[in-house]
């Protein structure tokens, strides 16, 4: 029996490691991990061309069915932050206090969902000004946990990112 469902966003130009590393790591721990794309069944290629088929479409996913949501980086967050359906899911996850884990450029989605103001976060250095301008408190650390929000900088931080997610989920 799975410990809970964790959705991981996928879209064109997602960062390979930032999707697949947590996908399998959390699955090893007994969570049901699955990918969420704009369209169920569509295959999205990563920055490096690795395909990811969306297990679910965003229209079929509700916050009440999840224990966590992972927002990988790459260039995909630039698409997700323009999709009202994804922003609505992020807001619903935040409103219910459920885990939102975001890495690299992923905090762009948190900015557009307007859930980052006052939160301590980290991100890829190139969007540091964006998170600060949105009212977040930037910290250059491998992983930052602020309540239900877990953020990380880049692929080399994935071990710490996954440890923080697992620690958070075990307390739930």
C-alpha positions as CSV (number, residue, x, y, z in Angstrom):
1,X,0.0,0.0,0.0
2,X,1.4,3.4,-1.0
3,X,2.1,6.0,1.7
4,X,0.4,8.6,-0.4
5,X,0.4,10.1,-3.9
6,X,3.0,12.6,-5.1
7,X,2.6,14.4,-8.4
8,X,5.6,15.6,-10.3
9,X,5.0,18.2,-13.0
10,X,6.3,17.5,-16.5
11,X,6.3,19.7,-19.7
12,X,8.6,20.4,-22.6
13,X,12.2,21.2,-21.6
14,X,11.9,19.9,-18.0
15,X,15.3,19.2,-16.2
16,X,15.9,15.5,-16.5
17,X,17.5,14.8,-13.1
18,X,15.1,17.1,-11.2
19,X,12.2,15.0,-12.3
20,X,13.5,11.5,-12.4
21,X,15.7,11.5,-9.3
22,X,12.8,12.4,-6.9
23,X,10.4,10.2,-8.9
24,X,12.3,7.1,-8.2
25,X,13.7,8.1,-4.8
26,X,10.2,8.7,-3.3
27,X,8.9,5.6,-5.0
28,X,11.6,3.6,-3.2
29,X,10.2,4.9,0.0
30,X,6.7,3.6,-0.8
31,X,5.1,6.7,-2.2
32,X,3.0,6.5,-5.4
33,X,4.8,9.0,-7.7
34,X,3.3,10.0,-11.0
35,X,3.8,12.7,-13.6
36,X,1.3,15.5,-14.3
37,X,1.4,17.3,-17.6
38,X,-0.9,19.7,-19.4
39,X,-2.3,16.7,-21.3
40,X,-2.6,13.1,-20.0
41,X,-0.7,10.6,-22.1
42,X,1.3,13.2,-24.0
43,X,5.0,12.7,-24.1
44,X,7.2,15.7,-23.2
45,X,10.9,15.8,-24.0
46,X,13.4,17.1,-21.4
47,X,16.2,19.7,-22.0
48,X,18.3,16.8,-23.2
49,X,15.6,14.9,-25.1
50,X,14.6,12.3,-22.6
51,X,10.9,11.6,-22.9
52,X,8.4,11.7,-20.1
53,X,4.8,10.6,-20.7
54,X,2.3,12.4,-18.5
55,X,0.6,9.8,-16.3
56,X,-2.2,12.3,-15.6
57,X,-3.4,15.6,-17.1
58,X,-3.6,18.6,-14.9
59,X,-7.4,18.7,-15.3
60,X,-7.6,15.3,-13.5
61,X,-5.5,16.2,-10.5
62,X,-6.9,17.6,-7.2
63,X,-4.9,18.8,-4.2
64,X,-7.0,16.6,-1.9
65,X,-5.7,13.5,-3.7
66,X,-2.0,14.4,-3.1
67,X,0.4,14.4,-0.2
68,X,2.9,16.4,-2.2
69,X,3.7,18.2,-5.4
70,X,7.2,18.5,-7.0
71,X,8.0,21.2,-9.4
72,X,11.3,20.4,-11.3
73,X,13.3,23.0,-13.0
74,X,14.7,23.4,-16.5
75,X,12.8,25.7,-18.9
76,X,9.4,23.9,-18.2
77,X,8.5,26.3,-15.3
78,X,8.2,29.1,-17.8
79,X,5.3,27.2,-19.4
80,X,3.8,26.0,-16.1
81,X,3.6,29.6,-14.6
82,X,1.4,30.6,-17.6
83,X,-1.1,27.8,-17.0
84,X,-3.9,28.8,-14.7
85,X,-4.7,25.1,-13.9
86,X,-1.2,24.5,-12.6
87,X,-1.2,27.7,-10.6
88,X,-4.6,26.7,-9.1
89,X,-3.2,23.3,-8.1
90,X,-0.2,25.0,-6.5
91,X,-2.4,27.4,-4.6
92,X,-4.7,24.6,-3.4
93,X,-1.7,22.6,-2.2
94,X,-0.4,25.6,-0.3
95,X,-3.8,26.5,1.2
96,X,-4.1,22.9,2.5
97,X,-0.6,23.0,3.9
98,X,0.6,20.1,1.8
99,X,4.2,19.7,0.6
100,X,5.2,21.7,-2.4
101,X,8.8,21.0,-3.4
102,X,10.4,23.1,-6.0
103,X,14.0,23.1,-7.5
104,X,16.1,25.3,-9.8
105,X,13.7,27.5,-11.9
106,X,10.7,25.9,-10.2
107,X,10.1,28.8,-7.8
108,X,8.9,30.8,-10.9
109,X,5.7,28.7,-10.5
110,X,5.5,29.6,-6.8
111,X,5.9,33.3,-7.7
112,X,3.1,33.2,-10.3
113,X,0.9,31.3,-8.0
114,X,1.5,34.0,-5.4
115,X,2.5,31.7,-2.6
116,X,6.1,32.7,-2.1
117,X,5.7,36.1,-0.3
118,X,7.3,36.0,3.1
119,X,8.7,32.5,2.7
120,X,12.4,31.6,3.0
121,X,13.5,29.9,-0.2
122,X,16.4,29.0,-2.4
123,X,16.6,28.6,-6.2
124,X,18.9,28.7,-9.2
125,X,21.0,31.8,-8.9
126,X,19.6,33.3,-12.1
127,X,16.1,33.8,-10.6
128,X,17.3,35.0,-7.2
129,X,16.1,38.6,-8.0
130,X,12.7,37.2,-9.1
131,X,12.1,35.4,-5.8
132,X,13.2,38.4,-3.8
133,X,11.1,40.8,-5.9
134,X,8.1,38.5,-5.2
135,X,8.7,39.0,-1.4
136,X,10.6,35.8,-0.6
137,X,13.7,35.7,1.6
138,X,16.5,34.2,-0.5
139,X,19.1,31.9,1.1
140,X,21.9,30.3,-0.9
141,X,21.7,26.8,0.6
142,X,21.4,23.3,-0.9
143,X,17.8,23.0,0.5
144,X,15.5,25.4,2.4
145,X,12.4,24.2,4.3
146,X,9.8,26.8,5.3
147,X,6.6,25.1,6.5
148,X,5.2,23.1,3.7
149,X,7.5,24.6,1.1
150,X,10.8,22.9,0.2
151,X,13.2,24.5,-2.3
152,X,16.5,23.6,-3.7
153,X,19.0,25.1,-6.2
154,X,20.2,22.6,-8.8
155,X,20.8,18.9,-9.6
156,X,23.9,18.6,-7.3
157,X,21.5,19.4,-4.4
158,X,19.1,16.6,-5.2
159,X,20.3,14.3,-2.3
160,X,19.5,17.0,0.2
161,X,16.3,18.0,-1.6
162,X,15.0,14.4,-1.4
163,X,16.1,14.0,2.2
164,X,14.1,17.1,3.1
165,X,11.0,15.9,1.3
166,X,11.2,12.5,3.0
167,X,11.7,14.1,6.4
168,X,8.7,16.4,5.9
169,X,6.5,13.6,4.6
170,X,7.3,11.3,7.5
171,X,6.1,14.0,9.9
172,X,2.7,14.2,8.2
